[in-house]
Amino acid sequence: MKKIVLGVEPLSCPSCIKKIETALNKTDGVEEAKVMFHSNKVKAQFNEDVVNADTIQSVITNLGYPVLSQKIS
């Protein structure tokens, strides 16, 4: 299981958080996704045999939220 932390453009409302979390948690291979509102970060655990970091980033950017940084562990 891999973990990724993505820095995103500052989020302005709870519905933004819900939209990102819902989309990521519905993505095959993502085990858990959580948006950290105050730090403008998205944390996710994922199965790298099913999904990769670029796909996770694409889900967020396709929702209209720019990803500013990425760290995988």
All heavy atoms as a GROMACS GRO file, in nm:
protein
  557
    1MET      N    1   0.085  -0.118   0.000
    1MET     CA    2   0.000   0.000   0.000
    1MET      C    3   0.089   0.124   0.000
    1MET      O    4   0.180   0.135   0.080
    1MET     CB    5  -0.089  -0.002   0.124
    1MET     CG    6  -0.203   0.095   0.123
    1MET     SD    7  -0.337   0.059   0.010
    1MET     CE    8  -0.386  -0.102   0.058
    2LYS      N    9   0.064   0.215  -0.090
    2LYS     CA   10   0.138   0.341  -0.099
    2LYS      C   11   0.054   0.453  -0.040
    2LYS      O   12  -0.068   0.444  -0.033
    2LYS     CB   13   0.168   0.375  -0.245
    2LYS     CG   14   0.270   0.289  -0.310
    2LYS     CD   15   0.406   0.345  -0.284
    2LYS     CE   16   0.508   0.277  -0.372
    2LYS     NZ   17   0.638   0.330  -0.356
    3LYS      N   18   0.124   0.559   0.002
    3LYS     CA   19   0.058   0.680   0.051
    3LYS      C   20   0.103   0.796  -0.034
    3LYS      O   21   0.219   0.802  -0.075
    3LYS     CB   22   0.094   0.706   0.196
    3LYS     CG   23   0.040   0.602   0.291
    3LYS     CD   24   0.077   0.634   0.434
    3LYS     CE   25   0.027   0.523   0.527
    3LYS     NZ   26   0.061   0.550   0.666
    4ILE      N   27   0.012   0.888  -0.059
    4ILE     CA   28   0.044   1.008  -0.135
    4ILE      C   29  -0.012   1.129  -0.061
    4ILE      O   30  -0.119   1.122   0.000
    4ILE     CB   31  -0.012   1.001  -0.279
    4ILE    CG1   32   0.037   1.118  -0.363
    4ILE    CG2   33  -0.163   0.994  -0.279
    4ILE    CD1   34   0.007   1.103  -0.511
    5VAL      N   35   0.064   1.237  -0.064
    5VAL     CA   36   0.018   1.364  -0.008
    5VAL      C   37   0.030   1.466  -0.121
    5VAL      O   38   0.137   1.484  -0.178
    5VAL     CB   39   0.102   1.409   0.113
    5VAL    CG1   40   0.055   1.544   0.164
    5VAL    CG2   41   0.095   1.305   0.224
    6LEU      N   42  -0.082   1.528  -0.153
    6LEU     CA   43  -0.086   1.628  -0.260
    6LEU      C   44  -0.118   1.764  -0.202
    6LEU      O   45  -0.214   1.778  -0.125
    6LEU     CB   46  -0.193   1.590  -0.363
    6LEU     CG   47  -0.173   1.456  -0.431
    6LEU    CD1   48  -0.302   1.409  -0.495
    6LEU    CD2   49  -0.064   1.466  -0.536
    7GLY      N   50  -0.039   1.862  -0.237
    7GLY     CA   51  -0.070   1.999  -0.200
    7GLY      C   52  -0.163   2.056  -0.306
    7GLY      O   53  -0.135   2.045  -0.426
    8VAL      N   54  -0.275   2.111  -0.264
    8VAL     CA   55  -0.372   2.165  -0.359
    8VAL      C   56  -0.391   2.314  -0.336
    8VAL      O   57  -0.357   2.367  -0.230
    8VAL     CB   58  -0.509   2.094  -0.348
    8VAL    CG1   59  -0.497   1.948  -0.390
    8VAL    CG2   60  -0.566   2.103  -0.209
    9GLU      N   61  -0.446   2.378  -0.438
    9GLU     CA   62  -0.479   2.520  -0.427
    9GLU      C   63  -0.572   2.537  -0.308
    9GLU      O   64  -0.654   2.449  -0.281
    9GLU     CB   65  -0.549   2.564  -0.556
    9GLU     CG   66  -0.575   2.710  -0.560
    9GLU     CD   67  -0.504   2.776  -0.677
    9GLU    OE1   68  -0.398   2.733  -0.720
    9GLU    OE2   69  -0.560   2.875  -0.722
   10PRO      N   70  -0.560   2.646  -0.236
   10PRO     CA   71  -0.646   2.665  -0.118
   10PRO      C   72  -0.795   2.640  -0.147
   10PRO      O   73  -0.848   2.688  -0.247
   10PRO     CB   74  -0.622   2.811  -0.079
   10PRO     CG   75  -0.484   2.837  -0.126
   10PRO     CD   76  -0.468   2.758  -0.254
   11LEU      N   77  -0.855   2.559  -0.062
   11LEU     CA   78  -0.996   2.524  -0.076
   11LEU      C   79  -1.079   2.622   0.005
   11LEU      O   80  -1.042   2.661   0.114
   11LEU     CB   81  -1.019   2.381  -0.027
   11LEU     CG   82  -0.934   2.276  -0.099
   11LEU    CD1   83  -0.946   2.143  -0.028
   11LEU    CD2   84  -0.976   2.265  -0.243
   12SER      N   85  -1.194   2.659  -0.049
   12SER     CA   86  -1.271   2.766   0.013
   12SER      C   87  -1.396   2.721   0.087
   12SER      O   88  -1.456   2.801   0.159
   12SER     CB   89  -1.310   2.870  -0.093
   12SER     OG   90  -1.385   2.807  -0.195
   13CYS      N   91  -1.438   2.594   0.069
   13CYS     CA   92  -1.564   2.556   0.133
   13CYS      C   93  -1.570   2.406   0.160
   13CYS      O   94  -1.499   2.328   0.098
   13CYS     CB   95  -1.681   2.599   0.046
   13CYS     SG   96  -1.685   2.517  -0.114
   14PRO      N   97  -1.659   2.366   0.251
   14PRO     CA   98  -1.674   2.224   0.282
   14PRO      C   99  -1.721   2.139   0.163
   14PRO      O  100  -1.686   2.023   0.152
   14PRO     CB  101  -1.779   2.222   0.394
   14PRO     CG  102  -1.768   2.356   0.458
   14PRO     CD  103  -1.732   2.450   0.345
   15SER      N  104  -1.795   2.199   0.072
   15SER     CA  105  -1.841   2.121  -0.043
   15SER      C  106  -1.725   2.086  -0.136
   15SER      O  107  -1.728   1.981  -0.202
   15SER     CB  108  -1.951   2.194  -0.120
   15SER     OG  109  -1.903   2.313  -0.177
   16CYS      N  110  -1.621   2.170  -0.139
   16CYS     CA  111  -1.500   2.139  -0.217
   16CYS      C  112  -1.434   2.014  -0.160
   16CYS      O  113  -1.393   1.924  -0.234
   16CYS     CB  114  -1.402   2.254  -0.212
   16CYS     SG  115  -1.460   2.409  -0.279
   17ILE      N  116  -1.424   2.009  -0.030
   17ILE     CA  117  -1.364   1.895   0.039
   17ILE      C  118  -1.442   1.768   0.008
   17ILE      O  119  -1.386   1.665  -0.029
   17ILE     CB  120  -1.358   1.919   0.191
   17ILE    CG1  121  -1.264   2.035   0.220
   17ILE    CG2  122  -1.317   1.794   0.266
   17ILE    CD1  123  -1.273   2.087   0.362
   18LYS      N  124  -1.571   1.775   0.022
   18LYS     CA  125  -1.659   1.660  -0.002
   18LYS      C  126  -1.647   1.611  -0.145
   18LYS      O  127  -1.640   1.490  -0.170
   18LYS     CB  128  -1.803   1.698   0.032
   18LYS     CG  129  -1.902   1.588   0.016
   18LYS     CD  130  -1.892   1.489   0.127
   18LYS     CE  131  -2.007   1.391   0.119
   18LYS     NZ  132  -1.984   1.275   0.202
   19LYS      N  133  -1.640   1.703  -0.240
   19LYS     CA  134  -1.631   1.667  -0.381
   19LYS      C  135  -1.502   1.589  -0.409
   19LYS      O  136  -1.505   1.485  -0.475
   19LYS     CB  137  -1.635   1.794  -0.466
   19LYS     CG  138  -1.641   1.767  -0.615
   19LYS     CD  139  -1.628   1.894  -0.697
   19LYS     CE  140  -1.745   1.985  -0.686
   19LYS     NZ  141  -1.736   2.097  -0.783
   20ILE      N  142  -1.390   1.636  -0.356
   20ILE     CA  143  -1.262   1.569  -0.377
   20ILE      C  144  -1.259   1.433  -0.308
   20ILE      O  145  -1.221   1.332  -0.368
   20ILE     CB  146  -1.144   1.656  -0.329
   20ILE    CG1  147  -1.134   1.782  -0.415
   20ILE    CG2  148  -1.014   1.577  -0.330
   20ILE    CD1  149  -1.037   1.886  -0.362
   21GLU      N  150  -1.300   1.429  -0.181
   21GLU     CA  151  -1.299   1.302  -0.107
   21GLU      C  152  -1.389   1.199  -0.173
   21GLU      O  153  -1.350   1.082  -0.187
   21GLU     CB  154  -1.343   1.325   0.037
   21GLU     CG  155  -1.239   1.394   0.122
   21GLU     CD  156  -1.281   1.416   0.266
   21GLU    OE1  157  -1.402   1.402   0.299
   21GLU    OE2  158  -1.193   1.449   0.346
   22THR      N  159  -1.506   1.239  -0.215
   22THR     CA  160  -1.600   1.146  -0.279
   22THR      C  161  -1.543   1.090  -0.408
   22THR      O  162  -1.546   0.968  -0.430
   22THR     CB  163  -1.736   1.215  -0.305
   22THR    OG1  164  -1.790   1.257  -0.180
   22THR    CG2  165  -1.833   1.121  -0.374
   23ALA      N  166  -1.488   1.177  -0.492
   23ALA     CA  167  -1.433   1.132  -0.620
   23ALA      C  168  -1.316   1.037  -0.599
   23ALA      O  169  -1.307   0.933  -0.666
   23ALA     CB  170  -1.390   1.252  -0.703
   24LEU      N  171  -1.226   1.069  -0.508
   24LEU     CA  172  -1.111   0.982  -0.485
   24LEU      C  173  -1.152   0.850  -0.422
   24LEU      O  174  -1.101   0.744  -0.460
   24LEU     CB  175  -1.008   1.052  -0.397
   24LEU     CG  176  -0.928   1.162  -0.464
   24LEU    CD1  177  -0.836   1.230  -0.364
   24LEU    CD2  178  -0.848   1.109  -0.582
   25ASN      N  179  -1.244   0.853  -0.326
   25ASN     CA  180  -1.286   0.729  -0.260
   25ASN      C  181  -1.364   0.638  -0.353
   25ASN      O  182  -1.375   0.518  -0.326
   25ASN     CB  183  -1.363   0.761  -0.132
   25ASN     CG  184  -1.271   0.805  -0.019
   25ASN    OD1  185  -1.168   0.743   0.005
   25ASN    ND2  186  -1.306   0.912   0.048
   26LYS      N  187  -1.415   0.691  -0.464
   26LYS     CA  188  -1.483   0.609  -0.565
   26LYS      C  189  -1.387   0.557  -0.672
   26LYS      O  190  -1.426   0.478  -0.757
   26LYS     CB  191  -1.594   0.690  -0.633
   26LYS     CG  192  -1.715   0.711  -0.545
   26LYS     CD  193  -1.824   0.784  -0.622
   26LYS     CE  194  -1.948   0.799  -0.537
   26LYS     NZ  195  -2.055   0.868  -0.609
   27THR      N  196  -1.262   0.603  -0.668
   27THR     CA  197  -1.163   0.562  -0.766
   27THR      C  198  -1.109   0.424  -0.731
   27THR      O  199  -1.066   0.401  -0.618
   27THR     CB  200  -1.046   0.665  -0.770
   27THR    OG1  201  -1.100   0.794  -0.802
   27THR    CG2  202  -0.942   0.626  -0.872
   28ASP      N  203  -1.113   0.332  -0.829
   28ASP     CA  204  -1.062   0.197  -0.806
   28ASP      C  205  -0.916   0.203  -0.761
   28ASP      O  206  -0.835   0.273  -0.822
   28ASP     CB  207  -1.071   0.113  -0.934
   28ASP     CG  208  -1.214   0.071  -0.966
   28ASP    OD1  209  -1.297   0.069  -0.874
   28ASP    OD2  210  -1.239   0.040  -1.084
   29GLY      N  211  -0.886   0.132  -0.655
   29GLY     CA  212  -0.750   0.124  -0.604
   29GLY      C  213  -0.721   0.220  -0.490
   29GLY      O  214  -0.623   0.204  -0.420
   30VAL      N  215  -0.805   0.322  -0.474
   30VAL     CA  216  -0.787   0.415  -0.362
   30VAL      C  217  -0.857   0.356  -0.241
   30VAL      O  218  -0.977   0.331  -0.243
   30VAL     CB  219  -0.843   0.556  -0.394
   30VAL    CG1  220  -0.835   0.646  -0.272
   30VAL    CG2  221  -0.768   0.618  -0.511
   31GLU      N  222  -0.779   0.329  -0.137
   31GLU     CA  223  -0.834   0.268  -0.016
   31GLU      C  224  -0.899   0.372   0.075
   31GLU      O  225  -1.003   0.346   0.134
   31GLU     CB  226  -0.725   0.193   0.060
   31GLU     CG  227  -0.663   0.079  -0.018
   31GLU     CD  228  -0.762  -0.031  -0.050
   31GLU    OE1  229  -0.846  -0.064   0.035
   31GLU    OE2  230  -0.756  -0.083  -0.163
   32GLU      N  231  -0.835   0.489   0.086
   32GLU     CA  232  -0.889   0.595   0.171
   32GLU      C  233  -0.830   0.728   0.126
   32GLU      O  234  -0.712   0.737   0.098
   32GLU     CB  235  -0.853   0.571   0.318
   32GLU     CG  236  -0.907   0.677   0.411
   32GLU     CD  237  -0.866   0.655   0.555
   32GLU    OE1  238  -0.770   0.581   0.581
   32GLU    OE2  239  -0.929   0.717   0.643
   33ALA      N  240  -0.916   0.830   0.119
   33ALA     CA  241  -0.871   0.964   0.084
   33ALA      C  242  -0.930   1.063   0.184
   33ALA      O  243  -1.046   1.051   0.222
   33ALA     CB  244  -0.913   1.001  -0.057
   34LYS      N  245  -0.850   1.160   0.223
   34LYS     CA  246  -0.891   1.259   0.322
   34LYS      C  247  -0.832   1.394   0.282
   34LYS      O  248  -0.714   1.404   0.251
   34LYS     CB  249  -0.840   1.218   0.460
   34LYS     CG  250  -0.878   1.307   0.572
   34LYS     CD  251  -1.015   1.271   0.623
   34LYS     CE  252  -1.044   1.352   0.747
   34LYS     NZ  253  -1.182   1.380   0.764
   35VAL      N  254  -0.916   1.497   0.286
   35VAL     CA  255  -0.870   1.632   0.258
   35VAL      C  256  -0.846   1.703   0.392
   35VAL      O  257  -0.932   1.702   0.479
   35VAL     CB  258  -0.973   1.711   0.175
   35VAL    CG1  259  -0.928   1.855   0.157
   35VAL    CG2  260  -0.996   1.644   0.040
   36MET      N  261  -0.729   1.761   0.403
   36MET     CA  262  -0.693   1.838   0.522
   36MET      C  263  -0.713   1.986   0.488
   36MET      O  264  -0.628   2.048   0.424
   36MET     CB  265  -0.548   1.810   0.562
   36MET     CG  266  -0.512   1.660   0.566
   36MET     SD  267  -0.624   1.557   0.660
   36MET     CE  268  -0.573   1.598   0.823
   37PHE      N  269  -0.827   2.040   0.528
   37PHE     CA  270  -0.869   2.174   0.488
   37PHE      C  271  -0.769   2.283   0.526
   37PHE      O  272  -0.732   2.366   0.443
   37PHE     CB  273  -1.007   2.205   0.549
   37PHE     CG  274  -1.061   2.340   0.514
   37PHE    CD1  275  -1.110   2.366   0.388
   37PHE    CD2  276  -1.062   2.442   0.607
   37PHE    CE1  277  -1.160   2.491   0.355
   37PHE    CE2  278  -1.112   2.568   0.576
   37PHE     CZ  279  -1.162   2.591   0.449
   38HIS      N  280  -0.723   2.283   0.649
   38HIS     CA  281  -0.637   2.392   0.698
   38HIS      C  282  -0.496   2.389   0.640
   38HIS      O  283  -0.430   2.492   0.633
   38HIS     CB  284  -0.633   2.393   0.850
   38HIS     CG  285  -0.766   2.423   0.911
   38HIS    ND1  286  -0.827   2.545   0.899
   38HIS    CD2  287  -0.852   2.344   0.979
   38HIS    CE1  288  -0.945   2.542   0.960
   38HIS    NE2  289  -0.963   2.421   1.009
   39SER      N  290  -0.450   2.272   0.597
   39SER     CA  291  -0.316   2.264   0.539
   39SER      C  292  -0.318   2.256   0.386
   39SER      O  293  -0.213   2.248   0.323
   39SER     CB  294  -0.241   2.144   0.596
   39SER     OG  295  -0.307   2.024   0.562
   40ASN      N  296  -0.439   2.254   0.328
   40ASN     CA  297  -0.454   2.245   0.181
   40ASN      C  298  -0.383   2.123   0.124
   40ASN      O  299  -0.311   2.132   0.025
   40ASN     CB  300  -0.405   2.373   0.113
   40ASN     CG  301  -0.487   2.492   0.154
   40ASN    OD1  302  -0.610   2.488   0.148
   40ASN    ND2  303  -0.422   2.598   0.196
   41LYS      N  304  -0.404   2.009   0.190
   41LYS     CA  305  -0.342   1.884   0.146
   41LYS      C  306  -0.448   1.775   0.130
   41LYS      O  307  -0.548   1.775   0.201
   41LYS     CB  308  -0.236   1.838   0.243
   41LYS     CG  309  -0.116   1.932   0.252
   41LYS     CD  310  -0.004   1.869   0.329
   41LYS     CE  311   0.112   1.960   0.352
   41LYS     NZ  312   0.164   2.036   0.246
   42VAL      N  313  -0.421   1.686   0.038
   42VAL     CA  314  -0.503   1.567   0.020
   42VAL      C  315  -0.413   1.449   0.049
   42VAL      O  316  -0.304   1.436  -0.009
   42VAL     CB  317  -0.557   1.557  -0.125
   42VAL    CG1  318  -0.634   1.429  -0.144
   42VAL    CG2  319  -0.642   1.678  -0.160
   43LYS      N  320  -0.457   1.363   0.140
   43LYS     CA  321  -0.383   1.242   0.174
   43LYS      C  322  -0.463   1.121   0.126
   43LYS      O  323  -0.585   1.117   0.146
   43LYS     CB  324  -0.361   1.232   0.324
   43LYS     CG  325  -0.274   1.342   0.380
   43LYS     CD  326  -0.254   1.327   0.530
   43LYS     CE  327  -0.166   1.438   0.583
   43LYS     NZ  328  -0.140   1.424   0.727
   44ALA      N  329  -0.393   1.027   0.064
   44ALA     CA  330  -0.462   0.907   0.015
   44ALA      C  331  -0.373   0.785   0.029
   44ALA      O  332  -0.251   0.795   0.013
   44ALA     CB  333  -0.504   0.926  -0.130
   45GLN      N  334  -0.435   0.673   0.058
   45GLN     CA  335  -0.369   0.543   0.055
   45GLN      C  336  -0.422   0.472  -0.068
   45GLN      O  337  -0.544   0.474  -0.093
   45GLN     CB  338  -0.403   0.460   0.178
   45GLN     CG  339  -0.333   0.507   0.304
   45GLN     CD  340  -0.360   0.410   0.418
   45GLN    OE1  341  -0.474   0.391   0.457
   45GLN    NE2  342  -0.254   0.351   0.471
   46PHE      N  343  -0.331   0.410  -0.144
   46PHE     CA  344  -0.377   0.346  -0.266
   46PHE      C  345  -0.297   0.220  -0.297
   46PHE      O  346  -0.183   0.204  -0.252
   46PHE     CB  347  -0.371   0.443  -0.384
   46PHE     CG  348  -0.232   0.490  -0.422
   46PHE    CD1  349  -0.164   0.432  -0.528
   46PHE    CD2  350  -0.169   0.592  -0.352
   46PHE    CE1  351  -0.038   0.475  -0.564
   46PHE    CE2  352  -0.043   0.636  -0.387
   46PHE     CZ  353   0.024   0.577  -0.493
   47ASN      N  354  -0.358   0.132  -0.373
   47ASN     CA  355  -0.295   0.009  -0.419
   47ASN      C  356  -0.231   0.039  -0.554
   47ASN      O  357  -0.300   0.059  -0.653
   47ASN     CB  358  -0.400  -0.100  -0.432
   47ASN     CG  359  -0.343  -0.232  -0.477
   47ASN    OD1  360  -0.236  -0.238  -0.537
   47ASN    ND2  361  -0.417  -0.339  -0.451
   48GLU      N  362  -0.098   0.042  -0.557
   48GLU     CA  363  -0.027   0.080  -0.679
   48GLU      C  364  -0.041  -0.024  -0.791
   48GLU      O  365  -0.005   0.004  -0.906
   48GLU     CB  366   0.119   0.108  -0.650
   48GLU     CG  367   0.197  -0.010  -0.600
   48GLU     CD  368   0.340   0.027  -0.561
   48GLU    OE1  369   0.399   0.114  -0.627
   48GLU    OE2  370   0.390  -0.030  -0.464
   49ASP      N  371  -0.094  -0.143  -0.761
   49ASP     CA  372  -0.120  -0.241  -0.865
   49ASP      C  373  -0.247  -0.208  -0.942
   49ASP      O  374  -0.271  -0.261  -1.050
   49ASP     CB  375  -0.133  -0.382  -0.804
   49ASP     CG  376  -0.002  -0.432  -0.747
   49ASP    OD1  377   0.106  -0.389  -0.795
   49ASP    OD2  378  -0.007  -0.513  -0.652
   50VAL      N  379  -0.330  -0.118  -0.885
   50VAL     CA  380  -0.459  -0.084  -0.946
   50VAL      C  381  -0.461   0.058  -1.000
   50VAL      O  382  -0.518   0.085  -1.106
   50VAL     CB  383  -0.573  -0.104  -0.842
   50VAL    CG1  384  -0.708  -0.068  -0.902
   50VAL    CG2  385  -0.573  -0.247  -0.790
   51VAL      N  386  -0.400   0.150  -0.927
   51VAL     CA  387  -0.404   0.292  -0.964
   51VAL      C  388  -0.267   0.354  -0.936
   51VAL      O  389  -0.194   0.305  -0.850
   51VAL     CB  390  -0.517   0.365  -0.887
   51VAL    CG1  391  -0.488   0.373  -0.739
   51VAL    CG2  392  -0.545   0.502  -0.944
   52ASN      N  393  -0.233   0.459  -1.011
   52ASN     CA  394  -0.105   0.524  -0.986
   52ASN      C  395  -0.126   0.668  -0.940
   52ASN      O  396  -0.237   0.721  -0.944
   52ASN     CB  397  -0.013   0.516  -1.108
   52ASN     CG  398  -0.069   0.586  -1.229
   52ASN    OD1  399  -0.138   0.688  -1.218
   52ASN    ND2  400  -0.041   0.533  -1.347
   53ALA      N  401  -0.017   0.731  -0.898
   53ALA     CA  402  -0.022   0.866  -0.844
   53ALA      C  403  -0.072   0.967  -0.947
   53ALA      O  404  -0.145   1.061  -0.914
   53ALA     CB  405   0.114   0.907  -0.791
   54ASP      N  406  -0.034   0.948  -1.073
   54ASP     CA  407  -0.078   1.041  -1.178
   54ASP      C  408  -0.230   1.038  -1.196
   54ASP      O  409  -0.292   1.140  -1.219
   54ASP     CB  410  -0.009   1.009  -1.310
   54ASP     CG  411   0.140   1.041  -1.307
   54ASP    OD1  412   0.182   1.126  -1.226
   54ASP    OD2  413   0.214   0.981  -1.387
   55THR      N  414  -0.288   0.920  -1.183
   55THR     CA  415  -0.434   0.909  -1.195
   55THR      C  416  -0.502   0.980  -1.079
   55THR      O  417  -0.602   1.050  -1.098
   55THR     CB  418  -0.476   0.761  -1.200
   55THR    OG1  419  -0.414   0.700  -1.314
   55THR    CG2  420  -0.627   0.747  -1.209
   56ILE      N  421  -0.449   0.963  -0.960
   56ILE     CA  422  -0.505   1.030  -0.842
   56ILE      C  423  -0.498   1.181  -0.860
   56ILE      O  424  -0.595   1.253  -0.835
   56ILE     CB  425  -0.433   0.984  -0.714
   56ILE    CG1  426  -0.464   0.836  -0.688
   56ILE    CG2  427  -0.473   1.070  -0.594
   56ILE    CD1  428  -0.382   0.772  -0.579
   57GLN      N  429  -0.385   1.229  -0.908
   57GLN     CA  430  -0.370   1.372  -0.932
   57GLN      C  431  -0.468   1.419  -1.039
   57GLN      O  432  -0.529   1.525  -1.027
   57GLN     CB  433  -0.226   1.404  -0.974
   57GLN     CG  434  -0.203   1.551  -0.997
   57GLN     CD  435  -0.058   1.585  -1.018
   57GLN    OE1  436   0.030   1.515  -0.970
   57GLN    NE2  437  -0.033   1.692  -1.089
   58SER      N  438  -0.486   1.340  -1.143
   58SER     CA  439  -0.579   1.376  -1.251
   58SER      C  440  -0.723   1.387  -1.203
   58SER      O  441  -0.798   1.473  -1.249
   58SER     CB  442  -0.572   1.273  -1.365
   58SER     OG  443  -0.448   1.281  -1.429
   59VAL      N  444  -0.762   1.299  -1.111
   59VAL     CA  445  -0.898   1.306  -1.056
   59VAL      C  446  -0.921   1.444  -0.992
   59VAL      O  447  -1.024   1.508  -1.014
   59VAL     CB  448  -0.923   1.193  -0.953
   59VAL    CG1  449  -1.053   1.216  -0.876
   59VAL    CG2  450  -0.925   1.058  -1.021
   60ILE      N  451  -0.823   1.490  -0.917
   60ILE     CA  452  -0.836   1.620  -0.848
   60ILE      C  453  -0.835   1.735  -0.948
   60ILE      O  454  -0.920   1.824  -0.941
   60ILE     CB  455  -0.723   1.636  -0.744
   60ILE    CG1  456  -0.737   1.528  -0.637
   60ILE    CG2  457  -0.727   1.775  -0.682
   60ILE    CD1  458  -0.617   1.518  -0.544
   61THR      N  459  -0.742   1.733  -1.043
   61THR     CA  460  -0.735   1.844  -1.140
   61THR      C  461  -0.857   1.846  -1.232
   61THR      O  462  -0.903   1.953  -1.270
   61THR     CB  463  -0.606   1.839  -1.223
   61THR    OG1  464  -0.595   1.715  -1.289
   61THR    CG2  465  -0.484   1.862  -1.136
   62ASN      N  466  -0.912   1.729  -1.264
   62ASN     CA  467  -1.033   1.724  -1.347
   62ASN      C  468  -1.154   1.782  -1.276
   62ASN      O  469  -1.252   1.822  -1.340
   62ASN     CB  470  -1.062   1.582  -1.394
   62ASN     CG  471  -0.963   1.535  -1.499
   62ASN    OD1  472  -0.898   1.614  -1.566
   62ASN    ND2  473  -0.949   1.404  -1.512
   63LEU      N  474  -1.150   1.788  -1.144
   63LEU     CA  475  -1.256   1.852  -1.067
   63LEU      C  476  -1.239   2.004  -1.062
   63LEU      O  477  -1.325   2.076  -1.011
   63LEU     CB  478  -1.260   1.797  -0.924
   63LEU     CG  479  -1.302   1.652  -0.908
   63LEU    CD1  480  -1.279   1.605  -0.765
   63LEU    CD2  481  -1.448   1.634  -0.947
   64GLY      N  482  -1.124   2.052  -1.112
   64GLY     CA  483  -1.099   2.196  -1.116
   64GLY      C  484  -1.011   2.249  -1.004
   64GLY      O  485  -1.005   2.370  -0.982
   65TYR      N  486  -0.941   2.160  -0.934
   65TYR     CA  487  -0.854   2.201  -0.824
   65TYR      C  488  -0.708   2.174  -0.861
   65TYR      O  489  -0.668   2.058  -0.870
   65TYR     CB  490  -0.892   2.126  -0.695
   65TYR     CG  491  -1.034   2.148  -0.658
   65TYR    CD1  492  -1.131   2.050  -0.685
   65TYR    CD2  493  -1.077   2.266  -0.598
   65TYR    CE1  494  -1.264   2.070  -0.653
   65TYR    CE2  495  -1.209   2.285  -0.566
   65TYR     CZ  496  -1.302   2.188  -0.594
   65TYR     OH  497  -1.435   2.207  -0.563
   66PRO      N  498  -0.629   2.277  -0.884
   66PRO     CA  499  -0.489   2.258  -0.920
   66PRO      C  500  -0.409   2.188  -0.810
   66PRO      O  501  -0.425   2.220  -0.692
   66PRO     CB  502  -0.436   2.400  -0.942
   66PRO     CG  503  -0.558   2.483  -0.966
   66PRO     CD  504  -0.666   2.418  -0.886
   67VAL      N  505  -0.326   2.094  -0.851
   67VAL     CA  506  -0.236   2.026  -0.758
   67VAL      C  507  -0.101   2.096  -0.767
   67VAL      O  508  -0.044   2.112  -0.874
   67VAL     CB  509  -0.222   1.876  -0.794
   67VAL    CG1  510  -0.118   1.809  -0.706
   67VAL    CG2  511  -0.357   1.807  -0.779
   68LEU      N  512  -0.051   2.142  -0.652
   68LEU     CA  513   0.071   2.221  -0.648
   68LEU      C  514   0.195   2.140  -0.614
   68LEU      O  515   0.306   2.178  -0.649
   68LEU     CB  516   0.054   2.336  -0.548
   68LEU     CG  517  -0.069   2.424  -0.568
   68LEU    CD1  518  -0.080   2.524  -0.456
   68LEU    CD2  519  -0.064   2.494  -0.703
   69SER      N  520   0.177   2.027  -0.544
   69SER     CA  521   0.291   1.943  -0.507
   69SER      C  522   0.244   1.800  -0.485
   69SER      O  523   0.126   1.774  -0.466
   69SER     CB  524   0.359   1.997  -0.381
   69SER     OG  525   0.272   1.988  -0.270
   70GLN      N  526   0.342   1.707  -0.488
   70GLN     CA  527   0.311   1.566  -0.472
   70GLN      C  528   0.425   1.496  -0.398
   70GLN      O  529   0.541   1.516  -0.432
   70GLN     CB  530   0.293   1.503  -0.610
   70GLN     CG  531   0.273   1.354  -0.610
   70GLN     CD  532   0.254   1.302  -0.752
   70GLN    OE1  533   0.174   1.354  -0.827
   70GLN    NE2  534   0.329   1.200  -0.787
   71LYS      N  535   0.390   1.416  -0.298
   71LYS     CA  536   0.490   1.337  -0.223
   71LYS      C  537   0.434   1.196  -0.205
   71LYS      O  538   0.324   1.179  -0.152
   71LYS     CB  539   0.519   1.400  -0.088
   71LYS     CG  540   0.622   1.325  -0.007
   71LYS     CD  541   0.646   1.389   0.128
   71LYS     CE  542   0.743   1.307   0.209
   71LYS     NZ  543   0.759   1.361   0.344
   72ILE      N  544   0.511   1.097  -0.245
   72ILE     CA  545   0.468   0.958  -0.234
   72ILE      C  546   0.559   0.886  -0.136
   72ILE      O  547   0.679   0.903  -0.136
   72ILE     CB  548   0.475   0.887  -0.372
   72ILE    CG1  549   0.388   0.959  -0.473
   72ILE    CG2  550   0.435   0.741  -0.359
   72ILE    CD1  551   0.403   0.909  -0.614
   73SER      N  552   0.497   0.803  -0.052
   73SER     CA  553   0.576   0.721   0.041
   73SER      C  554   0.521   0.580   0.047
   73SER      O  555   0.416   0.551   0.002
   73SER     CB  556   0.577   0.783   0.180
   73SER     OG  557   0.448   0.796   0.231
   0.00000   0.00000   0.00000
